[in-house]
Amino acid sequence: MIKYSLYTLICASLLAMVLCSCQISNPSGQEGVSREPKELETFYPSDITQVDSIEIMSGSDGMKKTQL
């Protein structure tokens, strides 16, 4: 009887681990991020002529692109 209880406990634990790992997560809090083009003033409302460079991070791989 103990053998079957242990087997059931192990199966239930494995099932719970698989189900927990299959959750859809929202990485780095990007909830509601829109892929629509936006005006530059929404990101930098100050004088744009004072900007030396712009860094853009791509969404999927996190690589930075710098424009001088």
N, C-alpha and C positions, 0 to 999 in steps of 0.2 A: 504494500500500500504506500509506503514511504517513497518507493521507487517511482511510482506513477505521479505522486505529488511533486517530487523534484523535477520530473520530466515536464509536467504541466507548468511549473514555475519558470523553468528555463525557456520553454516555448513562448510563454506570455511575455517574458522579459525581452526576448529577441523580437517579437512582434511589435512591442512598444517602442523599441529602439528603431526599427525600420520605419514605423509610422511617424516618429518624431523627426527622423532625418529627411522625410519626404515633404516637409512643410515648405511652402513658398515663403521666402523671406524677402524683405525689402532692404537691400544693402545700403548702408550709410545714409539712411533716412531720406531717400529720394522719393518720398511719397508725393504723388501729384506733380511730378516733373513733366513739363510740357515740351514737346519736340517742335513747337511752333517757333518760327523766327521772331526775335524780339529786337527792339531798338536798343542801341548801345547805351542810351541815356538811362535805361532801366537798371543797368548794372553799374554805371559810373556817371552820376548826375553832375559831377563837377566839370571843370574846364578840360576837355579832351586834348587840347593842344599841349598840356603839361605832362602827358603820358609818354614814357620812354619805351615801354614794351607791353605786350599783351600775351598772357599765358592762357591757353585753352586746353582743358583736360577732356580727352575723349571719354565717353560714357562707358564703353564696354571693357576696355583694357587699362584705363587709367593713365595712359601715356600723355605727357605734356607736350604741347606744341607751342613754341614761342615765336612771336613775330616782332622783330625789332623795327 
